[in-house]
């Protein structure tokens, strides 16, 4: 009988450990796989909606910054013209209107053919009036006090002005942004 008694004691201990395990497993806190999948799906959907909006806001800010630069340059060009009787233009020996001073191997025809320049003014350049567009010497304007700092396009473009028949500025453009 002593052996049967020992078996009953072992059985009780075994039952206790199973019951303790059940209590532990029901008291555990955490997320199930389904809950995690739902949370991740919601996060992905929110990101899919938010990221394009943030990108669009960034592009809008760049365009606004470039437009602001063009307005400042245009106003200060007129001030410069009133004082000096001419515009601060960059002209190099080849007559490429100063563009090659910024970019040595710049070829407007090649850029247009490759579709790298989307601004409408470049389409106008392709219509054989390239000589009307000139790069502005912003460094000279800064040195003479017309600009506090050199205006830089947010996307790295440079600014060109178009001179009309009366040799006055009729348009200003950025090589990258409208």
MARDONU-435100 format. One record per residue: x, y, z of N, C-alpha, C in turn. Coordinates in steps of 0.2 Angstrom, whole numbers, padded with zeros to 4 digits, always signed. Layout:
XYZXYZXYZ...
***
This chain:
+0004-0006+0000+0000+0000+0000+0004+0006+0000+0010+0006+0002+0014+0012+0002+0016+0014-0004+0016+0010-0010+0018+0012-0016+0012+0015-0020+0006+0013-0018+0000+0017-0021-0001+0024-0018+0001+0024-0011+0001+0031-0008+0006+0036-0012+0011+0033-0013+0016+0038-0016+0014+0040-0023+0010+0035-0027+0008+0037-0034+0003+0042-0033-0002+0042-0028-0007+0047-0027-0004+0054-0026+0002+0054-0022+0005+0060-0020+0008+0063-0027+0011+0059-0031+0014+0061-0037+0009+0064-0042+0003+0060-0042-0002+0062-0046-0005+0069-0044-0005+0071-0038-0008+0077-0035-0003+0083-0037+0004+0081-0037+0009+0086-0039+0008+0087-0046+0007+0082-0050+0007+0083-0057+0001+0087-0059-0005+0086-0056-0011+0090-0057-0010+0097-0055-0006+0099-0050-0004+0105-0048+0000+0109-0053+0005+0106-0056+0009+0109-0061+0005+0111-0067+0000+0106-0069-0004+0108-0075-0009+0114-0074-0012+0114-0068-0016+0119-0066-0012+0126-0066-0006+0126-0063-0002+0132-0063+0000+0134-0070+0001+0130-0074+0003+0131-0081-0003+0135-0084-0009+0132-0083-0015+0135-0086-0016+0142-0084-0015+0143-0077-0016+0149-0074-0011+0154-0077-0005+0152-0078+0000+0157-0081-0002+0158-0088-0004+0153-0092-0005+0155-0099-0011+0159-0100-0016+0159-0096-0022+0163-0096-0021+0170-0094-0016+0171-0089-0014+0177-0087-0009+0181-0091-0006+0178-0096-0001+0181-0100-0004+0187-0104-0001+0192-0104-0004+0198-0109+0001+0198-0115-0002+0200-0120+0002+0201-0127-0003+0201-0132+0000+0202-0138-0004+0202-0144-0004+0195-0148-0010+0194-0151-0010+0188-0155-0008+0190-0162-0006+0185-0166-0004+0186-0173-0009+0190-0177-0015+0189-0176-0021+0192-0180-0021+0200-0178-0020+0201-0171-0020+0208-0169-0014+0212-0172-0008+0208-0172-0002+0211-0175-0003+0213-0182-0006+0208-0186-0007+0209-0193-0012+0215-0194-0017+0215-0190-0022+0221-0191-0018+0228-0190-0014+0228-0185-0011+0234-0183-0006+0236-0189-0002+0231-0191+0003+0232-0197-0001+0235-0203-0006+0232-0204-0010+0234-0210-0013+0241-0210-0015+0243-0204-0017+0250-0203-0012+0254-0204-0006+0253-0201+0000+0257-0202+0002+0258-0209+0002+0252-0213+0004+0253-0220-0001+0257-0224-0007+0256-0222-0013+0260-0226-0012+0268-0224-0010+0269-0218-0009+0276-0216-0003+0279-0219+0002+0275-0220+0009+0277-0223+0007+0278-0231+0003+0274-0234+0002+0274-0241-0002+0281-0242-0006+0283-0238-0009+0289-0239-0005+0295-0237-0001+0295-0232+0003+0301-0229+0009+0302-0233+0013+0297-0236+0019+0299-0239+0018+0303-0245+0014+0301-0250+0013+0305-0256+0011+0313-0254+0007+0313-0249+0005+0320-0247+0012+0324-0244+0016+0321-0241+0022+0324-0238+0027+0326-0244+0027+0321-0249+0031+0322-0255+0029+0328-0259+0022+0329-0260+0019+0334-0263+0020+0341-0260+0020+0341-0253+0021+0347-0249+0028+0349-0250+0033+0344-0251+0040+0346-0252+0041+0349-0259+0038+0346-0264+0038+0349-0270+0035+0356-0271+0030+0357-0267+0027+0363-0267+0031+0368-0264+0034+0366-0259+0039+0371-0255+0045+0373-0260+0048+0368-0263+0053+0369-0268+0051+0374-0273+0045+0373-0276+0043+0378-0281+0042+0385-0279+0039+0385-0273+0038+0392-0270+0044+0395-0268+0049+0391-0266+0056+0394-0265+0059+0397-0271+0058+0393-0276+0061+0395-0283+0057+0401-0285+0051+0402-0285+0047+0407-0287+0049+0414-0283+0050+0413-0277+0052+0418-0272+0059+0421-0275+0064+0416-0276+0070+0418-0279+0069+0422-0285+0065+0420-0290+0064+0423-0296+0062+0430-0295+0057+0431-0290+0054+0438-0289+0059+0443-0286+0063+0440-0282+0069+0444-0279+0074+0446-0284+0076+0441-0288+0081+0442-0293+0078+0448-0298+0072+0447-0300+0069+0451-0305+0069+0458-0303+0067+0459-0296+0066+0466-0293+0073+0469-0293+0078+0465-0291+0085+0468-0290+0088+0469-0297+0086+0465-0302+0089+0466-0308+0087+0473-0311+0081+0475-0309+0078+0482-0312+0082+0487-0308+0083+0486-0301+0087+0491-0297+0094+0492-0300+0097+0486-0302+0104+0486-0304+0104+0490-0311+0099+0489-0315+0098+0492-0322+0098+0499-0321+0094+0502-0316+0093+0509-0315+0099+0512-0313+0103+0509-0309+0109+0512-0307+0115+0511-0312+0116+0506-0315+0121+0504-0319+0120+0505-0327+0113+0505-0329+0112+0506-0336+0112+0499-0340+0114+0494-0336+0114+0487-0340+0113+0482-0335+0112+0476-0337+0111+0470-0332+0117+0466-0331+0118+0463-0325+0124+0459-0324+0124+0452-0327+0126+0452-0333+0125+0446-0337+0132+0442-0337+0131+0435-0337+0137+0431-0338+0138+0430-0346+0143+0432-0349+0145+0430-0356+0151+0427-0356+0152+0421-0359+0159+0418-0360+0161+0419-0367+0167+0417-0369+0170+0418-0375+0165+0415-0381+0162+0409-0379+0159+0406-0385+0152+0409-0386+0150+0414-0382+0143+0417-0383+0138+0412-0380+0139+0408-0376+0134+0403-0374+0129+0406-0368+0130+0413-0367+0126+0416-0363+0127+0414-0355+0133+0412-0354+0135+0411-0347+0134+0404-0344+0129+0400-0348+0127+0394-0345+0133+0389-0344+0138+0390-0349+0144+0385-0349+0149+0387-0343+0148+0393-0340+0152+0395-0334+0150+0391-0328+0143+0389-0328+0141+0384-0323+0142+0377-0324+0141+0375-0331+0141+0368-0333+0145+0368-0339+0151+0365-0338+0156+0365-0344+0153+0362-0350+0151+0356-0349+0148+0352-0355+0141+0353-0357+0138+0359-0355+0131+0360-0356+0129+0361-0363+0124+0357-0365+0122+0358-0372+0114+0357-0372+0112+0363-0373+0104+0364-0373+0101+0359-0378+0103+0358-0384+0100+0354-0388+0100+0347-0386+0106+0345-0383+0106+0338-0380+0101+0337-0374+0101+0342-0370+0096+0342-0364+0089+0341-0367+0087+0345-0372+0081+0345-0374+0079+0338-0377+0084+0335-0381+0083+0329-0384+0082+0323-0379+0086+0324-0374+0085+0319-0369+0079+0320-0364+0076+0325-0365+0070+0327-0361+0071+0328-0353+0078+0331-0352+0080+0332-0345+0077+0339-0343+0075+0343-0347+0073+0350-0346+0065+0351-0347+0061+0352-0343+0054+0352-0344+0051+0359-0344+0055+0364-0342+0052+0371-0342+0050+0373-0349+0045+0376-0350+0042+0379-0357+0047+0383-0360+0051+0387-0356+0056+0392-0359+0061+0388-0363+0063+0382-0361+0068+0378-0364+0065+0376-0371+0058+0375-0372+0056+0373-0378+0056+0380-0383+0056+0385-0379+0057+0392-0383+0064+0392-0385+0068+0390-0381+0075+0390-0383+0077+0386-0389+0073+0381-0389+0074+0376-0395+0072+0379-0401+0068+0384-0401+0065+0388-0407+0070+0393-0409+0076+0392-0408+0081+0397-0411+0082+0404-0408+0079+0405-0402+0081+0412-0399+0085+0411-0393+0090+0406-0393+0094+0405-0388+0098+0411-0386+0099+0416-0391+0103+0422-0389+0100+0427-0385+0093+0426-0384+0089+0430-0380+0089+0429-0373+0092+0423-0371+0092+0420-0364+0099+0421-0361+0100+0424-0355+0106+0425-0352+0106+0423-0345+0112+0420-0343+0113+0419-0336+0115+0425-0332+0112+0426-0326+0113+0432-0322+0119+0431-0318+0123+0436-0317+0129+0436-0313+0127+0438-0306+0124+0433-0302+0122+0434-0296+0127+0436-0291+0133+0434-0292+0139+0435-0288+0140+0443-0288+0140+0446-0294+0141+0453-0295+0136+0457-0291+0130+0454-0292+0124+0458-0289+0125+0458-0281+0128+0452-0278+0129+0451-0271+0134+0456-0269+0140+0456-0273+0146+0460-0271+0144+0468-0271+0139+0470-0276+0137+0477-0276+0132+0478-0271+0129+0474-0267+0124+0475-0262+0117+0474-0265+0116+0472-0270+0109+0471-0273+0106+0465-0270+0110+0460-0268+0107+0454-0265+0111+0452-0259+0108+0450-0253+0111+0448-0247+0115+0442-0248+0112+0437-0252+0115+0431-0253+0113+0429-0260+0117+0424-0263+0116+0422-0270+0110+0417-0269+0105+0418-0273+0099+0414-0274+0101+0408-0277+0099+0402-0273+0100+0396-0276+0094+0392-0277+0093+0389-0283+0087+0385-0284+0087+0379-0279+0081+0377-0276+0081+0371-0271+0083+0365-0275+0082+0364-0281+0084+0358-0285+0091+0359-0288+0094+0364-0287+0101+0365-0290+0101+0368-0297+0096+0371-0299+0095+0374-0306+0099+0381-0306+0099+0384-0311+0102+0391-0312+0096+0396-0315+0097+0402-0314+0092+0407-0316+0094+0410-0323+0090+0411-0328+0091+0414-0334+0086+0419-0335+0088+0425-0338+0083+0430-0340+0083+0431-0347+0077+0433-0350+0076+0434-0357+0076+0441-0358+0080+0444-0363+0080+0451-0364+0075+0452-0371+0071+0457-0370+0067+0458-0376+0070+0463-0381+0066+0465-0386+0069+0470-0391+0072+0476-0388+0069+0479-0383+0071+0485-0380+0077+0484-0375+0080+0478-0375+0085+0476-0371+0083+0476-0363+0077+0475-0362+0075+0475-0355+0072+0467-0353+0072+0466-0347+0070+0459-0345+0063+0458-0346+0061+0453-0350+0054+0451-0351+0052+0445-0348+0057+0440-0346+0055+0434-0342+0061+0432-0338+0060+0428-0333+0065+0425-0329+0063+0418-0328+0068+0413-0328+0066+0406-0327+0072+0402-0324+0070+0397-0321+0075+0392-0318+0076+0386-0322+0082+0384-0323+0083+0379-0327+0080+0372-0325+0077+0371-0319+0075+0365-0317+0067+0366-0315+0065+0371-0311+0058+0372-0309+0055+0377-0313+0049+0377-0314+0045+0382-0318+0045+0389-0314
***
